[in-house]
Amino acid sequence: MLKTVRLKQGETKGAVMLLGGFDGLHIGHRRLVSHALSYSLPVGAMTIVGGKERGNLFTFLEREEIFRAAGVDFLFELPFEEIKSLTPQEFLSLLEREFFPRGYVCGEDFRFGKGALGNAQTLKEHTQVRVDCLPLVETDGQKVSATAVKNLLCLGETEKANALLGEPFFLIGKVEKDRQVGRRIGFPTANIPYPIGKYPLKEGVYETRVTVDGKEYRCITNFGARPTFEDEKVVTETYLDGFSGDLYGRELKVEFLRYLRPVQKFATADDLKAQLTKDIKRVRDHD
């Protein structure tokens, strides 16, 4: 049931355990991570797979990158379907049997066990180790949460979502060969399937950023259908301004910086090219 992924070399037993859903890290989560790191012990972060309506903010592969960059030593992955029936005591027994933790860190809204009956007080009553429960982080009087980030992404409010995340929302995937229509109109694109199970942002054209071989490129990304060519399949295609070369099969990280406009149907390919020229000029000019 429980899968452990090491992000660094080292021991997973005797660690500080970060408890929560953690389908990514927002600024409230980052506060929890910083607190856990202050123990000067290995830090393990819990992440739940499944059970999220419309998917997780980030895939497990993407979460690995996020938590590694934050300084976490390992992730322990718990499938929602397999833990939802555990009592709070059974859940804690599972963690203590696997990791022999020396401390727990969670937010004050953390709930666990069947019926979400367990909370920070339950933790303190059923463990012999230190439990630190931190107050929630708020912005403009609202709790910072993954749900708040998702709501903003649905509206195309990418910059506000990124402010809550503490970094740009992104996807990681391999470039696939497509119909090469963009190449024929002077805008070759890197086409990456949107990961299955990843929460979808609002369809549209975005200013994005991609780094290839250490060089950062300003980009425009279409997330959605391609109505000009009568293609209703939702795709993620990115034009890297100034890049020349072959990206097929390469794994790229596409960071979404701001929403530019909705997906549109153009009368001709030339009309689409004219609009893409305007889009990339906005990105170059920071307009």
N, C-alpha and C positions, 0 to 999 in steps of 0.2 A: 504493500500500500504506500508506504512512505519512501520517497526517493530523495537522496541527498546528492547535491552537486557542489563540488568544491570549486570555489572561485580563486583560491590561493592554496599554496601548499601549507599543510599544518593539520592540527588536531581538531576534530569536531566535538569531542567530549570535553566537558568542563567549560562550556561556552556561555555567553550571554545570549539569550534567545529573544529575538524581536517577534512579537506576536501581532498578527493582523492578517487581512486578506492579501495586501500587497500585490495587486496586479500591475504595479508600477510604483514610482515614488513621487509624491507631491511634497510641497514644502513642509507640511505637517509631518509626513513620514521622515523627511530628512532630519528634522529635529530629533525624532526618536533614534535614528541611526547615530547621530552625533553623541547623544547621551549614552547609547550602548558602547560606542567606541571609547568613551571616557573610562570604562572599567579596566582598560588595558588587558583584555582577554579576547580570545576568538569570538567573533560575532556571527551568529546564524540567523537568517531571516526566513520566516514562514511565508509561503506563497500558496494560494489555493488555486487549483485548476478546475475550471467549470463552475457552474452555478451562477454565472453572471448573465443577466439578460443582455442580448446583443453582443456578448463577448467581453474579453478583457482589454484594457487599454493597450497592453503590450503582450506580445507572445512570450513564451518562456525563454526563447533565445534572446529576445530583446531585454527581458528582465535580467538575464545573466549579465549583459553588458552594463545595465544601469546600476545593479548592486555591486558589481566589481569596481566600477568607477567610484562608488560611494564609500568603498573601503570594507565592505562586508566580506567575511571569509568563506561562507558557504550558504547555500539555499536548501531548505527542506520543503519539498513539494508534496502537497496533500490533495488528492482528488476529492472534490466536494461530495461526490456521490458515495464515497467510502467513509467519510468522517461525519456526515450530517446526522447519523443515528447514534453517534457516540455520546455518552453522558459527559458532563464536564470532568468528572473524576477519571473516566476512561481516557479522555483526551490528554489530560495531564500525565496519566500513567504511561501513555504511549511516548510522550516527549521525554519523560524522565528515564524510561527504560532505554531509549535510543541514545540520549545525549548526556545524561547526568549533568544537567545545567547548573550553573552557579549563580544565575540571576535571570529575571524576566523583565522586559521593557515593553510597555504597551501604551496606547492612548486611552483616555478615560471612557471612550465609547466602545472599547473592545468587548465583544461578546463571543462566547464559544460554547460548544456542546449542543446536544439535541435541544431544539426549541430556543436556542440562544440563551440558555439559563445561566451560563457561567459568565462572570465578570471579574474585574480586578480584585474585588473582595473575596470571591471564590478562590482565585489564585492564592491569595495570602493565607487563606484558611487551610489549603490542601498542599502546601509546599513548605519546605524548611529553608528555602533560599530567598534572597532579596527580591522583592517585586517593586518596580518603579512604574507608576502610572502617571503619565504626563497629561496636562491639560491640553485641550484641542487648540489648534491654531485657527484664527479667524481673520478674514479680510472683509472690510465693509460690513461687519456685523454678521457675516455668514461663515459657517464652518467650511474649512478647506477639506475637500473630499474628492475621491475618484468620481463620484456621481456628479459633483459640480463641474469637474473637468469635462466629463462626457457631455453634459448639457451645453457647455460652451462650444465644444467641437461640433455638435449638431447644428448650432447656429452659425457656424463659420467664424466664431470669435476666437480665432487661433491665437492671437497675441495674448488675450486674457487667459486662455487655457494654459499657454506656455508659462505665464507668470505664476500660476498656481503650481505647475509642475516643477518650476525651477530650472527648466531646460526645454528646448523645443520638443514637441510631439514628433515622433519619427516612426518609420518602418524600416525593417531590414529584410532584404530578399535578393534573390539572384535574377540577373537580367536575362530575359528570354527573347528569342527571335520572334518578331511579329511580322506584320504585312509590309513594314518599311515605308508606309505612306508618308510619315514625317520626313524621312530622308529625301523623298522625291520633291517635296516643297521647300527644302532648305532648312528643315527643323528636325534633324535626326533625334530620336528619343530612346532612352533606356526604359524598357517596359518591364515592370516588376509586378507579378501577381500580388494583389492585396492579400495578406496572410489570412487563412481560414481561422475563425475564432477571434480575430482582432476587431476591436470596436471601430465601426466605420465613422469617419468624419463627414462633414457635409460635402456633397458632390460639388465640384467646381474646379477652378484654376487657381493655383496657389504659387506664391513665391516660396521657393525651397532652397535648400543648400545641400550639396553633396561634396564629399572629399574623396578624391581619387589619387592614390600614390602620394599622399601628403599634401596635395594641392586642393584648395577649396574653390568650388565653383558656385557662382550664383545661377539659379535655375528657375524654370517655371515647370510646374507639374499639373497635369490634368488628371483629376481623380473623378472618374465617372464614365458615362457612355461616350460614343463618338457619333453623334447624330448626323453630322455632315456627310458621313460615309455609311449611314444607315446601319450602324453597329451599336446595338443596345447593351452589349457586354460591358460591365463595369471594369475598367482597367486603371492602372497607375502608370502614366508615361511621363518621363522627365526629360526636358531639354537642358543640357549642361552648356551654359554660355561660354564659348571659347574652347571647349574640349574637342579634340580630334583623336579618334582612335576607336578600337573595338572593345566594347564592354560586355559582349555576350558571355554568359556564364560567370561573370564577376558578381560578387556579393557587395551590394551597396547599402549605405544608410542614407535615407532621404529624410531630411529635417524640414518640417512644415513651419514656415515663419509667419505668413499672413495670407488671408483669403483675398484674391484679386477680383474675381467675377464668377458668375455662374457658367455652367456648360451651355454652349449655344450651338444652334444649327445654322450653318452658313450656306449660302446659295451655291458657292463654288469653292474649290480648293484655294484659289487665289484670294478670295475673301477671308478664308481662314488664315492664310499666310499673313495677310495684312494685319489681322487682329493679333496674331502671335508676335509680330514685329512690335506692335504697340505694347503688348504685355511685357516683353523682355526689356523694352525701353524704360518702362515704369520701374522694373527691378534695378536696372543700371543706375537710374536717376534717383532711386529711393523715393519715388513719387507715390 
